[in-house]
Amino acid sequence: MTDDVFIQLSIFVNNEPGSLASMAKTLKECDINLKAFNIAESSGFGVFRAIVDDPEEAYEKLKARNLIVRKTELIAVAVNDAPGGLFSAAKVLGDAGINIEYGYAHKNKTEPLIFLRVDDPVAAVEAFKKAGMKTVTAKEL
Amino acid sequence: MYWDPKMECMPKEELKKMQYESIKKLVNNLYEFNQFYHDRMKAANIHPSDIKSLSDVSKLPFMYKQDLRDNYPTKMFTVPNEKVVRYHVSSGTTGKPTLVGYTRGDLDYWSEALARSMTSIGMNSSDTLQVSYGYGLFTGGLGAHYGGERIGATVLPSGTGGTERQIELMVDLGVTAIACTPSYLIHIGEVAKKMGVDIRRDTKLKRALVGAEPWTESMRQHIEEDMGIKAYDIYGTSEMAGPMFTECEERNGIHMQSDIVYVEIIDPETGEVLEPGQKGEMVVTMLKKEAFPLVRYRIKDITSIIDEDCPCGRTSPRIKRITGRSDDMLIIRGINVFPSQVEYTLMQIPQVGNQYMIIVEREGSLDKMTVQVEIKEESFSDKLDDMIKLQKYIEYEMKKYLNIAVNIELKNPGELPRFEGKAKRVIDKRVM
């Protein structure tokens, strides 16, 4: 596995008032810092996906608190902070025949990043490199 | 092994003769000495002399739970207070509770019934029986306790609650049998796992006497595979005395001991007696009851009689597993739904746990039924699509078994309530 593929934590939450707060309280109590996150909701439940400082340690802590947590591989690609930024990234993967399951964006101090959950993360990193685009490692986040 | 071979294996003809004679005597007594039943017979235009055979019992009027409530607390009793040695009280879901009184004789046949039942599943004086039914007003705890003592087993009266301590005692004392509700047994299994106790390896548990709430065959399989024990269905209601009758080692129906109870199955609508094998509401006549009579009592449990000979050699008729109560049946959009059906469906779906809650609401004029289930950790996915697929799959399975659209709500494991006494898994919010 390349360093450019890193771990996202997904947490099962109920879709009702107070349940995000209760989950977020657990994150606070476990001293887990969020770098980026995304919330997906369906009727009755939601999935909270997060990129955190130390995903392995956070995963163990959350499991110990009886939360349902899953580790997923994710990649992050840097794009230009200009119209067409998303297009450049999406086109590379589309041309390479790699499917994007979902994604979310994050802007750090220097450049916008797009986090992507794809069906083949290693191939996606290769495709970006070939296209001359920069993917980010966990340490660089 | 039999506890009382003469009574348990009596030829069927003799057995029916004995039942007829018991009922004849009972009805004569009640007609003479019990105002309530005298009036009821008069109203039905029946005289004891009309009972000329066992099948004539069907001419006698029914008794209902409402009769016990109307005569609360002791108006129905047929013995003076100095003969009554114990009370039990059954939790009334609506209206007044039901009071049950016992003479020394009542306690005796109750323990005797359980001694026979426990022997029939292979228990004996070398067993250590953990009684994890509630003690107190509920009949389960003391009933199983006295039954266990009658066969000379060592009884551990642990009651409900304090589950971790119960598991420690189970290990330390080499408990071989447990009596409890099915949901509590599953709870014990879950807690044991969390404690790192392997029921198969770390305990001597072999058998469970499981009852007091409806459970299903698939729940039995789950318990047995999970704990490496055999789980036997036990039956009895507080009005009858308490839990009394169990399956034998054949595990094909509960032996309804014929010197103690006469069982009929009726069509709940017409009151007509049904043939063996036909499913309907059970009606019981207790043949040895002293403190207060129970004649053709509408118990509301749905089952059927198995009339074939049991390979165990016991001649009493058996009843099939209770498939529901005619009064816990939910009618949703005109369709009869038993919580046991929901449970059965969930047991077929490995991605979810066994605990569930049913919530019934009314949206406009339409009933809406929601079933909350706990997803298993391994079936959780970060992809919403997978989760919705699982949800839809459960809804599809529910629709298949229940003939009604059900909304499924996925919950975290451990989030739904666990019940240590009788499970209350239905929340009906409809205003009728």
Contacts between the chains, C-beta under 8 A, distances in Angstrom:
chain1	res1	chain2	res2	distance
A	8	B	382	7.2
A	10	B	380	7.7
A	10	B	381	7.8
A	10	B	382	3.4
A	12	B	375	7.0
A	12	B	380	5.3
A	12	B	410	7.7
A	12	B	412	6.0
A	14	B	411	6.7
A	14	B	412	7.2
A	14	B	415	7.8
A	40	B	384	4.8
A	42	B	384	5.7
A	42	B	387	6.5
A	42	B	388	5.5
A	42	B	391	7.5
A	43	B	391	8.0
A	43	B	407	7.8
A	44	B	391	7.6
A	44	B	407	7.8
A	44	B	408	7.7
A	44	B	409	4.2
A	44	B	410	6.2
A	45	B	387	6.8
A	45	B	409	7.4
A	45	B	410	4.9
A	45	B	411	7.9
A	47	B	382	6.0
A	47	B	384	5.9
A	47	B	387	7.0
A	49	B	382	6.0
A	66	B	412	7.4
A	66	B	413	7.4
A	66	B	414	5.9
A	67	B	412	7.3
A	68	B	375	7.1
A	68	B	377	5.3
A	68	B	380	4.7
A	68	B	412	5.9
A	68	B	413	6.9
A	70	B	380	5.6
A	70	B	381	6.9
A	70	B	382	5.4
A	72	B	382	4.7
A	101	B	383	5.8
A	102	B	383	7.4
A	102	B	384	7.9
A	117	B	382	7.1
A	117	B	383	7.7
